[in-house]
Amino acid sequence: MEFVKDVLNSFLEYLQIEKNYSKYTVDCYEKDIGIFMSFMQEEQIQNLQSVTYADARLFLTRLYEKQYSKRSMSRKISCLRTFYRYLNREELVEDNPFALVTLPKKEERNPRFLYEEEIVKLFQMNDLTTPLGQRNQSLLELLYATGIRVSECASIKLSDIDFSLQTLLVYGKGKKQRYVPFGCYAKDALRVYIDNGRKLLLKKAPSDTHSLFLNYKGTPLTDRGIRLVIDQLVKKTAENIHISPHVLRHTFATHMLNEGADLRTVQEMLGHEHLSTTQIYTHVTKDRLKAVYMNHHPRA
């Protein structure tokens, strides 16, 4: 087992350093591989080298039996395929048993997004007289204004913000850089936080930091910290809905497209490599659909 732990740690380090994956993504890989390790113990599979295609198929069957969603099953198989590709590259195994396993077809569903009134309600949850309230407000405004990923948000430095041009330098996947504009609401919220709340939080820090968003200890706010902040704010709204930071990214894209932004521009702002990834946001809200119908159908 020590060998397996060492190999797993090397793989996770490879994902973080060479592939530049976020901590959240690396944690997901670790969790999924852990589930497979438990399966190996249950089936008395001795080691990683002895896993066969039949074992890989059986693992998928077990996931079906435990009623994992198709999306979750696909992620686990993709994760293990990548893991074994790495093992093969390191000459630790000869074959990739997951290479030919067919991924379950994902359920077709539109990304969850918020309506404008829901956004307003969420923004009203912060006490703007406190440092954390100012931080949370600027965090929400920036996520909604730019559509950046949580990992990108957590890595923002003060020097990445250009207030005169109202643009943000973002370091995306694969360390690719892009500039994203932000509006007046985000600008004002950031100014209040940087000039007031952040300075007070920084007094609690053991050392100085250039990170934009800080936690209550004055140290950089992590991906997980941002998710906790969003969860806590949603609970305050008393709405029976689950909102992840990624929902704000979906909301940004949906609102931009519904207001007439072209797909290529939204693709560039989101940092998507392929246009097909951005096309999932081309659904329209029911209100928008009804408005178009009422305005353009001759017998509406």
PELIN-V485110 format. One record per helix or strand of 3 or more residues. SS is the DSSP state (A for helix, B for strand). FROM is the first residue (numbers start at 1). TO is the last residue. If there is no record, write none. Layout:
SS|FROM|TO ; SS|FROM|TO
This chain:
A|2|17 ; A|23|42 ; A|48|50 ; A|53|65 ; A|70|89 ; A|116|123 ; A|131|146 ; A|150|154 ; A|158|160 ; B|167|171 ; A|173|175 ; B|177|181 ; A|184|202 ; A|223|237 ; A|245|258 ; A|263|270 ; A|275|282 ; A|286|296
